Amino acid sequence: MATMNPSDRPRLSPHYLFRYEASQQAHILLYPEGLIKLNPAAAEILQRCDGERTTDDIIADLDAAFPGNRTAIAQDTRAFLAAACDKGWLRVT
């Protein structure tokens, strides 16, 4: 599994399109072979993956939007980002 460093800048892979799909009532990732329906937490993380924000910036933004347990937010965000990189959804610069 990939490891996310604090200074990594994740961005969507060019083979994927992130958007809200009303018919699915959810955010999705479109790719040539189909689509992936995202849960709300995944959508919140992915919409911040613009290649400009670092992993730590994304975590800080999520913590500001959903205050509570920064440690859990950081762990869950890093784990999701690493899994998304492993699946090819994201690239890191």
N, C-alpha and C positions, 0 to 999 in steps of 0.2 A: 504494500500500500504506500502511496505517496505520502510524504511528510510536508506539511505546510509551514514555512518559515514566516516569522512576523512581517518581513519585508516583501514577501511574494505578492505579486499583483495579478490575481486571477482574472481571466476574461473568457467569454464564451468562445468555444471553438467555432471556426467559420462554417462548419457543417451543420450547426444547430441554430435554430431561431427560437427565441424566448418571447412568449406573448400570452395574453389572457385570451382564453377561448370561451365565449359565452355558452356555446352548446355543451361544453364540458363543465361549466361553472367552476373553472380552475385555470391557473397558469399552466402552460404546457411548454415542452421543448419539442419543436418540430425538427425532423431530420429526414433525409431522403427515403428511408425505409419505413417511416411511421411517426409516432408521437409518443411522448412520455408525459403522463399526467402527474403534476407535481403537488405535493401537499403544501399547505400554507407556509410552513417553516422553510422548506426548500425554495419556494418562490421568493420569500423575503431575503434569503441569502443570495440567490442567483441574480436578483435585480440589482444587487450592489456590486456584482462582478463586472466591472467596466474597464479593467486594465489600468485604471488610474489609482484606485484605492488599494491599499495594502491589506493583507489578512488582518492585521491589527486595526486598521481603519474600519473594516467591515464589522469586526467584533465590537468596536466602540460605538458604531452607529446602531447596531442591533441592541446593545445594552442601553443606549439612550432611548430607543423606540420602545423597548420592552424591559424596563428596569426590574431588577429582582436579584437574580443570581448570575453575576458576571462570569464566575468560574464555570458554571454549567453552559452558559451561552458560548464561551470560548471553546470549551471541549467539544460541544456539539457542532459548532461552526467549523472548527478545524477538521473534525472527522468527516463532515459532509463534503467540505472542499476537497479533501484528499480522495474520497470515494468518487467524486465527480471528475476529478483529474484522471483517476484510474480508468473510469468509464469513457474517457475522451470527450466529456461534455465541456470541460474547461482546459485552458492552457494557462501557463504561468509565465510571467515576464519578470 
